[in-house]
Amino acid sequence: MTRATPSPQASSRTPPPRGALLRDRNVAWLVGGGLLSMLGDQFTLVALPWLVLQLSRDPLVLGTVIAMMGVPRAAFLLIGGALVDRHSPKRVMMVTKHVNTVLLAALAVLVWTGTLTLPLLYVLALGIGLATAFSIPAGTAMLPQVVERTQLAAANGLMLGLRQLTMFLGPVLAALLIWLSAEPAAATGPGRIADARGLTLAFAFDALTFAVSAWTLPKVRMRHATPAVPQAVLAAVAEGLRTVWRDVPLRSCLLYWAAVALLITGPIHIALPLLADAVPAIGGAGFGVLLAAHGAGTLVGMAIAGARPHWRLGSLGLTMLAVDALVALLFMPMGRIGATWQGGALLLAIGVLGGFMQVAIFTWIQQRVAPAMLGRAMSLFMFIFVGLAPLSSALTGWLMRGLRLDMLFLGCGVALLAVVVIALAGTRLRHVSELAPAA
């Protein structure tokens, strides 16, 4: 990789030392509250499915509860982005933290008292999903208004890396909490949810993290806050879509990322666990190792991106296409693995490449889009992956009715490579650069 040539504007300002980011008390309040909240989220992600299984063994009920969180999150992301731009990301973030505190505290009380019913759980899951639809664009739009522009890549690497770390440690800590808090079967009594004590503690811990992060948030000073312009929500969403569509490089990248999400998300979520189950040498424990390898690789890639934000293969667009070509080549043999270490090595490499590009892409969008439009732009970016994930999973499930696992992984890799070749030869994606922000 080569170091991108700095623009005249960038070269006139020497980036502050990287250590200054960690010594900034303003950033410390933001990172501390965000890290605690992200860790609490992992406790709920583990405890909620387990709670559903204690209430009902019906897989349809589990799928319905997960859908009650996922569908509104995807459906309201764009509206959430419009409200962020209208009312400021800090204000929207504060509201979501208070809402989540109340919802999770109520869930903890209902579980402990044994009064939780499925209809109540549906309502609470819906509320949590709606709050997430507003907190996601608020969080991604807030960071550029807190840190200096020259430190944005390092800050993104830090925040995304910490998030990946919580995804690594959170489930383990949550499972350990539930296991250590387990009650004897005789102590549960009729009508009492099994593992009620551990589940209550998990939800209560998540509620506490939201409350503490709501306390830290007012201490974060917005250095580059943009005055909000009152505008009808739907009109603001439409304006955001028009703005992104008129920005040809940004529009091309979003369409390209949509194609990548369709080809990769489903096989990772659906085909990978089936592959682990089909190969005797992998099994359930091996599946956990595969996911851990991908997570560790992503964390390493994000750390590299934060430490070396200017590493590029010519331009950002050419780097993105080269990385995806390598991912396609690594994806093709996935269905032929016969041991856990083989799949772990492939997923570790894929994670490193993906983590590096995730930080670079986040930073590029945050620097390219006007601050008044940032919430809507980031929500559209997140919608591509959140909204298309169920479609990719459904498509993968349909294809697997007639394809072997090895053919599915090979076909997805070939299709991704074809998309890269088409983008390289037939579009100007390879010329996308950080040096040409939109007016």
N, C-alpha and C positions, 0 to 999 in steps of 0.2 A: 504494500500500500504506500501511497505517496501522501505527503502533507499538502492540503489544499492551499493554494495561493491566497493570502489574505487580501481583502479589498482595501482600497485607500482609507476608507473610514475606519476599518478594523485595525489597520496597521498603525494608525495614529494614536490608538489607545492600547497600551500594554495591559494584557489581562493581569489582574491581581494574582498573587500567589494562591495556589490551590488550598493551602492550609487556611487562608483567610475565610474561606467558605465555612469551614468547621468552627472557626473562632467567632463567627458572627452570631451574636445572641438572638438576633431576629430570625435567622435560619434555624438556630437551635430550638427555639420555641415551635416553629413550624414542623421541623423534622421530629422532635420529641412527641408532640401530640399526634402527628400522623402515624408514627411507628407504633405507638400504643393502640391507636384505633385499628390499624391494619392487623395487629396481632389478635385483637379481640374478634375481628371478623372471622378469622380462621376457627376460633372456638365455636362460633355459630354455624359455620359451614360443616363442621364435624357433628355438632350436637343435633342440628335440626333433622337431618335424615334419620339419625338414630332414634330421635323422639317420635318421628312418624311411624317407624317400624314398631315402636312400643304401643302405639295407639291402634295401628292396623297393619296386618301383614300383606295387605293388598298392594302389589306394585303400582297399580293405577293410582292409588291414593298418594304414594310417594311421588310419582310423576306429576300429579296434579299440584301438589304443594310446591314442588320445584318450579313448575310452570307459573304458578301464582307469583313467584318472585322474579322469574326471568322474563316473562312476556311484558309486564308493565315497564320493566327496566329498559327493554329494547324499544318499546313503543313510545316512551316519554323522554328518551334521551335528547331528541332534537328540541322538544319543548323546554327541557331542563337547560339546554345550552342557551336558548333565547332568554330565559329568566335570569341566567347568570349574567349575560351581557346587559340586561336591563337593570338589575338590582345589585350588581357587583358580586364576584365569586365568594368573597369573605362573608357577606351577609347570607347568601344562599347556603353556604357550608355550615354556618352557625345554626340555621333553622334545621337542617338535616341531622345535625348532631343531637339537638334537643329531641327531635322526633324519634330517632333511633334509641335514645336513652329511655324514653317513655315506653316504646314498644317492647324493647328487650326486657326491661324491668317488669312489665306486665306479664310477659311470657314466663319469666322466672317465677313470679308469684303464682301464676296459674298451674305451672308444673308442680311446684312444691305443695300447693294445697290440694292437688288432685282434681281441680275443677276445669281443666282444659278439655275442650271438645274439638272435634275436627272443624266444624264451622268457625269457631274462634281462631283456630290455627290458620285457616285459609285467610281470614281477615288480617291477622298479624303478618302473615307472609306477604300478602298484597301490599300492606303498608311499608314493610321493609324494602320490597322491590321498588316501590315508587320513590322512596327516599333515596335509594341508590341511583335512580335515574337522574336525580338532581345533584347528588354529591360527586358523581364521576366528572361531569364537565366543570363543576366548581373547583375541584381539586386540580385538574389539569390546567385550568385557566388562571389559577391563583399564583402558581409558582413564578411565571414570568413577571408578575407585578411585585414580587418580594425580593428576588435576587437581581444582581446586575446582569446585563445582557452577555457580558464576557464570561460569566460564571454559569450560564444557563445549562450548557451541556453537562458540566460537572454536577450541577444540582439535580438534573434529571437522572444522571447515572446513580447518584446517591439515593434518591427517592425510590426509583424503580428497583435498584438493588436491594434496598431495605424491604420493599414489598415482597420481592422474591425470597428474601431470607425468612420473612414471616410465614410465607407459604410453605417453606421448608420445615420450620420449627413449630409453627402453630398447631398443625394437626397432631403432631407427636405429643405436645404438651396437653392438648385438649383430651386426647385419648387416655393419657396417663391420669389426668384429673378425674375423668369418668370412672376409670378402673379403680383408682385408689378410694373413690367415694362410694363404691358399690355397696349396697346393703344386702344382707342375707335375704333369700327369697321369702322366708317366713316373716320378715319384718316389713315387707311391702304392704301386705294386707289387701283385702278386696278393693278394687277401684283405684288402687294406687299404681302409678306408672312405675315400671321397672327402671332402675337407675335414676330415680327421681332426684336424689341428692346430687349426683354428679352433673346431671343435665341442668339442674337449677343453678349450680355454681358456674357452669359454663356460660349460660345466658346472663347471669348476674355479672360475671366478669366482663363480658362484652358491653353490657350496659354501663359498667363503671368506666371502661376505657373511653366510651363516648362522652361521658360526663366530664372526665378529666381533660380530654382533648377540647371540649367546649370551653373549659376554663383556660386552657393555654392559647386558644385561638385569638382572643382579644389582645394578647400581648404581641401578636405578629403585626408589624407595621408594613403597610402597603406603600412601597417606595415609588411605584410607577402606576398608581391607580388612575383609571380612565373614567371621567365623568359619565354616568349612566344617562342614556337618552331614552325617555319614556316612549314606548312603542307597543302596539298590540302584539300579543304573543305570536299568533299565527302569521301576522305580517312580518314579524321579526324572523320567524323560521323561513318564510318565503324569501326574504331578503338575503338571509344567510346562504340558502341554496343557490340563489342567483349569483351571489358573489363568488362562491366556490366554483360554480360552473363557468363563469367568465375568466377565472384564473386557470388558463390552459394547463400549465405544469401541475398545479394542485389537482385539477379535475382528472388528468391522466393518471396521476399517482393513485388517487382514490379508486378509480376503476380497476387499475392494475392490482391494488391490494385486495379488492373484492374478489377477483379471480383467484388470487393466492389463498385467501381465506376459505373459499369453497373447496379448493383442492387439498388443503392440508388439515383443516380443523376437524373434519369428520373422521378421517383415518386415525388421527391421534386419539380422539375421544371414544370411538367405537371399535375400530379394527385392532388397535393396540392391545386392549384387555382381552379380546378374543384370541389374538395371537399368543399372548402369555398363557392362556388357558389351553390352547391347542398344542403347545410345545411342552412335553413332560419335564424337560430340563429347566423350565422357567417357573411356571406355576404362579400362585398368588404372591409368594415372597419375592420372586423374581420380578413380577410386575411392579411392586413397590420400588425395587432397585432401578428399574427402567425409568420410572417417573422421577426418582431422586437424581438419576444421572442427567436427565433433561433439565431439571430444576437447577442443579449445580452448574451445568454448562451455561444456562441463561444468566445466572448470577455472575459467572466469570466474564461473559461477554459484556454485561452491563458495566462491570468494573473496568474493563479495558476501554470501553467507550467513554466513561467518565474521566479516566486518566489520560487517554489519547483521543480527544474529541476531533482532532483534525486529520486522523488517518483516513485517507480516501484513495481509491483506485482511479485517480483522475478527477471525477466529479461524484457527487452524491448519487445521481441516477445510475451511473456506470457501476459504482460500488454496490448499489442495491441489486442490480441485475446479476452481477457476478456472484454475490452472496446467495441469491435465490437459485442460480444455476448449480452451485455447490450443494445446496440443500436438496435439490432435485436428485442429484447423483447419489447423495447419501440416503435418500428416501427409497430409491429403487430396490436395493437388496434387503430391506427391512423384513419382508415377508419370508425370506429364506434363512433367517438366523436360526441356529440350533442351540444356542447357549445364551445365558443372561449377559455375559461379558461382551458378546458381539453386539447385541442390541444396545447395551449401555454405552459402548464406545460410539456407535452411530448417533444415538440421541444426545450424548455429551457434545459431540461436534456440532450437531444441529442447534443445540441450545446456545452454544457460544456464538455462532453466526447470528442467530435470531436475537439474542440479547444485545449484541453490538448494534444491530440495525434498528432495534426498537428505540434505543436512546437517541440515535442519530435522527430518526424520523420524527420523534416527539419534538426534539429541539428545532428541527427545520420548520415544522408547522407553527410552533410557538413564535419563531422569529419572522416567519413570512407573513402571517395573517395580522391585520390591524388589531390592536388591543380590544377595540369595541366589538370585534367580530369573533374573538378568540373562543368564547364559550360555545358558540354555534359550530365553529370549525372543528373543535376537538370532540364535540358530541357526535358530529357526523363521522369523524374518524373512528371513534369507539363504536358507533352503530354498525359499521361494516363488520366488525369482529363479533360483537355481542348479538346483533340481529341475524347475521348469516350463519352463526354457529349451529342453531337448530336445523336450518335448511341443509347445511353440509352433512350433519349427522344423519338426517333422514335420507338424503341421497346416498350416503355411504351404506346405510342399512339396506336400501333397495338394491344397490349394485351387488351387495354380498349374497343376495339370494341366487345369483347366477355366476359369481366370480369366486375363485379361490383367493385366499388371503395373499399369497405371493403375487398373484396377478393384479390384485387391487393396488398394493403398494407400488408395484412396477408401473402400472397404468397411471397412477397419480403422479409419480415422479416424471414419467415421460410427458404427461400433459403439462406439468409445471415447467419443464424444460422447453416445451413448445411455446408456452406463453412468454417465457423469457426471450426466446429467439424472435418471436413476432414483435415483441416490444422493442427489441434491439434493432431489428431491421426495418420495421414499419412505423415507428413512432420516434419522438424526440425525447423519450424518457432518459436516454443515456446522457443528455445534456442538462438535466435538472441539476441546479447548483444552489448552494447556500448564498452565493454572491449576488443573487438577483432577487431580492425580496419584492413583493407586490407593493405597488404604490398605496 
